[in-house]
Each structure stands twice: as C-alpha cells, then as structure tokens.
Amino acid sequence: MKDRRGHLIVFEGIDGTGKSTQISELAKYLTGQGYEVVTTREPTDGPYGQKIRQLYTDRTLCDAKEELDLFINDRRQHVNEVIAPALRKGKIVLSDRYYFSTAAYQGANGCDPDEIFKANSFAPQPDLMLLLTMDVEQSVYRIKKLRGDEPDHFEGVEYLRKVSVLFDSFTHPFIKRIAAASVPDKVSSAIIREVELLLRGTE
C-alpha cells in the first residue's frame, strides 16, 4: 500500500451513534467539493458478511473464535475488492466500521484486542478514524425509540458498556473523538472540520 494516493476515513462507535447518517452527509459534502468518494460498510454484503448478519439474531451459531474469523475473512475480502482498489485510484473511502469495531465488539466477547489488531495487520491503516461517542443508555434509547428496533445480540446495555470501554482505550494518533449526542448538523460540522484538516495536510 506504499503507492496509495487516496484516503481511508473510517467511522466507529457503539450502535446508535448515527454513523450511517454522518457518512451520508460527509459523502455529499466531499462530492460537492469535487472528490471521488466510495462509501462502504462492514460487515459487507459478501458471503462472510451475510453469515455475520445471521449472528444478530442468534449469536450461538458459532463460538467466539469462529465469529472473529468471520469478521477477519469478511474484512480481507472487503480490502481486496473495495478498499485497496479505490485507494489506488486516489478516491476517498468512507467506511462504516472497520477493524476497531472488531477489536471492541469481539474484545468484549472475550477475545484479546491486541491479538485482533495483529490479525488485521493486512488491512490499510486509516488516515482518519472518527470515533462517535455517546452514553450507552442514550445509544440504546436511539435504537429502541428513534430507529424502532429492538436491540440485537450485539446491542445489549451491559455488552455495549464493555464495548464502549474498549473504544475509549484506543489511543491511535489518527483517532478523533466526536461527541455524537448533539444535533446532527453540529456533529456533521465537527466531522467536516477534522476531514478538512486531514485533506489540507496531505495536499
């Protein structure tokens, strides 16, 4: 990836923090600025991603190690087929979740986050990780009341507390924390400021 000319920006955080909404807004903004943008997500819609989505309703379908392997295999395909080609073409890739989610969610399920990072060493390092932060109780409220969903097997309060603690522990220099409990326009403005700093610094 030494010849990479694009930028990889990933959105992370516990469920209910508004990642999908903010990615859509950032994509519109960047496209309006003349950048070529690819929006993507994990789990993907590929064969491994589809198996992962089955775990949302029945997490007993596999053990923790098998679950972790699904995420890593899905990411390897994602990198090879979507992320790396787009970066080589100089595009900005916006990903809804990346290997930090695996470290946090599967870490909360008993796996070693440091080992998870090592297992994902094949994946390009983000240029910017936007970590949307929010109290767990508020995120669950959003899931239930605003999205009209019942929390799935990855969205229980106690489980999300463990996930949140792990996200808080990550100290990579490209992480920028964004308070996500504010109104969407303010969150978008904070995100755009961070992205503009990145792009100005690499032009």
C-alpha positions as CSV (number, residue, x, y, z in Angstrom):
1,M,0.0,0.0,0.0
2,K,3.0,2.4,-0.2
3,D,1.7,3.7,-3.5
4,R,-1.6,4.7,-2.0
5,R,-2.9,8.0,-3.2
6,G,-6.4,8.1,-1.7
7,H,-7.6,8.5,1.8
8,L,-9.3,6.0,4.1
9,I,-11.7,7.5,6.7
10,V,-13.5,5.2,9.0
11,F,-16.4,5.8,11.3
12,E,-16.5,3.9,14.6
13,G,-18.5,3.9,17.8
14,I,-21.2,1.9,19.6
15,D,-24.5,1.3,17.9
16,G,-27.0,4.1,17.8
17,T,-24.4,6.9,17.4
18,G,-25.5,8.0,13.9
19,K,-22.6,6.7,11.9
20,S,-24.7,5.9,8.8
21,T,-26.3,9.4,8.8
22,Q,-23.0,11.1,9.2
23,I,-21.3,9.1,6.5
24,S,-24.0,10.0,4.1
25,E,-23.7,13.7,5.0
26,L,-19.9,13.7,4.6
27,A,-20.1,11.9,1.3
28,K,-22.4,14.6,0.0
29,Y,-20.1,17.3,1.2
30,L,-16.9,15.8,-0.3
31,T,-18.6,15.0,-3.6
32,G,-19.7,18.7,-3.7
33,Q,-16.0,19.6,-3.2
34,G,-15.0,17.6,-6.2
35,Y,-13.7,14.5,-4.6
36,E,-14.4,11.0,-5.8
37,V,-15.9,9.2,-2.8
38,V,-16.6,5.5,-2.1
39,T,-19.0,4.7,0.8
40,T,-18.9,1.2,2.2
41,R,-19.6,-0.7,5.4
42,E,-18.7,-3.7,7.5
43,P,-20.0,-6.3,7.7
44,T,-20.2,-6.3,4.0
45,D,-22.9,-8.0,1.8
46,G,-20.5,-10.7,0.8
47,P,-20.7,-14.3,1.9
48,Y,-18.9,-13.8,5.2
49,G,-20.8,-10.6,5.9
50,Q,-24.1,-12.4,5.4
51,K,-23.1,-15.1,7.9
52,I,-22.2,-12.4,10.4
53,R,-25.6,-10.8,10.0
54,Q,-27.2,-14.1,11.0
55,L,-25.5,-13.7,14.3
56,Y,-27.5,-10.6,15.0
57,T,-30.5,-12.8,15.9
58,D,-28.7,-15.9,17.1
59,R,-25.2,-15.4,18.3
60,T,-25.0,-19.1,19.4
61,L,-24.4,-20.1,15.8
62,C,-20.7,-20.1,16.4
63,D,-18.2,-19.6,19.2
64,A,-16.1,-16.5,19.8
65,K,-13.1,-17.7,17.7
66,E,-15.4,-18.7,14.7
67,E,-17.1,-15.3,15.0
68,L,-13.8,-13.5,14.9
69,D,-12.7,-15.5,11.9
70,L,-15.8,-14.4,10.0
71,F,-15.1,-10.8,10.6
72,I,-11.5,-11.1,9.6
73,N,-12.3,-13.0,6.4
74,D,-15.0,-10.5,5.6
75,R,-12.5,-7.7,6.0
76,R,-9.9,-9.3,3.9
77,Q,-12.4,-9.6,1.0
78,H,-13.5,-6.0,1.7
79,V,-9.9,-4.7,1.5
80,N,-9.1,-6.7,-1.6
81,E,-12.2,-6.0,-3.6
82,V,-13.3,-2.5,-2.5
83,I,-10.9,-0.5,-0.2
84,A,-7.5,-1.1,-1.8
85,P,-8.6,-0.6,-5.4
86,A,-10.4,2.6,-4.5
87,L,-7.4,4.0,-2.7
88,R,-5.1,3.2,-5.6
89,K,-7.3,5.2,-7.8
90,G,-7.0,8.2,-5.4
91,K,-10.5,8.1,-4.1
92,I,-11.7,8.9,-0.6
93,V,-13.1,5.7,1.1
94,L,-15.6,6.2,3.9
95,S,-16.2,3.0,5.8
96,D,-19.0,2.4,8.3
97,R,-17.0,0.3,10.8
98,Y,-13.5,-1.3,10.4
99,Y,-11.1,-3.4,12.4
100,F,-11.5,-1.2,15.5
101,S,-15.1,-2.4,15.8
102,T,-13.8,-6.0,15.7
103,A,-11.3,-5.2,18.4
104,A,-14.1,-3.6,20.6
105,Y,-17.0,-5.9,19.9
106,Q,-15.2,-9.2,19.8
107,G,-12.9,-8.0,22.5
108,A,-16.0,-7.5,24.7
109,N,-16.9,-11.1,23.8
110,G,-13.7,-12.5,25.3
111,C,-11.1,-12.1,22.5
112,D,-7.8,-10.2,23.1
113,P,-8.0,-6.8,21.4
114,D,-4.2,-6.7,20.8
115,E,-4.3,-10.1,19.0
116,I,-7.2,-8.8,16.9
117,F,-5.2,-5.8,15.8
118,K,-2.3,-8.1,14.9
119,A,-4.7,-10.4,12.9
120,N,-5.8,-7.4,10.9
121,S,-2.3,-6.2,10.0
122,F,-3.1,-6.9,6.3
123,A,-5.7,-4.0,6.4
124,P,-4.6,-0.5,5.4
125,Q,-4.3,1.8,8.4
126,P,-6.9,4.6,8.3
127,D,-5.8,8.2,7.6
128,L,-8.6,9.3,10.0
129,M,-10.8,7.4,12.4
130,L,-13.9,9.3,13.5
131,L,-15.0,7.8,16.8
132,L,-18.5,8.9,17.6
133,T,-19.0,8.9,21.3
134,M,-22.2,8.7,23.3
135,D,-23.5,7.4,26.6
136,V,-24.6,3.8,26.3
137,E,-28.1,4.5,27.7
138,Q,-28.7,7.2,25.1
139,S,-27.5,4.9,22.3
140,V,-29.9,2.2,23.3
141,Y,-32.7,4.7,23.6
142,R,-32.0,5.7,20.0
143,I,-32.0,2.1,18.9
144,K,-35.3,1.4,20.6
145,K,-37.2,4.7,20.2
146,L,-35.8,6.5,17.2
147,R,-35.0,3.5,15.0
148,G,-37.9,1.5,16.2
149,D,-35.7,-1.6,16.7
150,E,-35.2,-4.0,19.5
151,P,-31.5,-4.3,20.4
152,D,-29.9,-7.3,18.8
153,H,-27.3,-9.7,20.3
154,F,-24.6,-7.0,19.8
155,E,-26.7,-4.2,21.3
156,G,-27.4,-5.1,25.0
157,V,-26.7,-2.4,27.6
158,E,-24.1,-4.4,29.5
159,Y,-22.4,-5.6,26.4
160,L,-22.2,-2.1,24.9
161,R,-20.7,-0.8,28.1
162,K,-17.8,-3.3,27.7
163,V,-17.5,-2.2,24.0
164,S,-17.5,1.4,24.9
165,V,-14.7,0.9,27.5
166,L,-12.6,-0.8,24.8
167,F,-13.3,2.0,22.3
168,D,-12.2,4.5,25.0
169,S,-8.9,2.6,25.5
170,F,-7.8,3.0,21.9
171,T,-5.1,5.7,21.5
172,H,-4.0,5.6,17.9
173,P,-2.9,9.0,16.7
174,F,-5.3,9.2,13.8
175,I,-8.4,8.8,16.1
176,K,-10.6,11.9,16.5
177,R,-13.4,11.7,19.0
178,I,-16.7,13.4,18.1
179,A,-19.4,13.9,20.6
180,A,-22.4,12.4,18.8
181,A,-25.2,13.3,21.2
182,S,-25.5,16.8,19.8
183,V,-27.9,17.7,16.9
184,P,-26.9,16.1,13.6
185,D,-25.8,19.4,12.0
186,K,-23.3,20.1,14.8
187,V,-21.9,16.6,14.6
188,S,-21.6,17.0,10.8
189,S,-19.7,20.3,11.2
190,A,-17.3,18.8,13.7
191,I,-16.6,15.9,11.3
192,I,-16.1,18.2,8.3
193,R,-13.5,20.2,10.3
194,E,-11.5,17.1,11.1
195,V,-11.7,15.9,7.5
196,E,-10.7,19.3,6.1
197,L,-7.6,19.3,8.4
198,L,-6.7,15.9,7.0
199,L,-7.1,16.8,3.4
200,R,-5.3,20.2,3.7
201,G,-2.4,18.4,5.4
202,T,-1.9,16.0,2.6
203,E,-2.4,18.3,-0.4
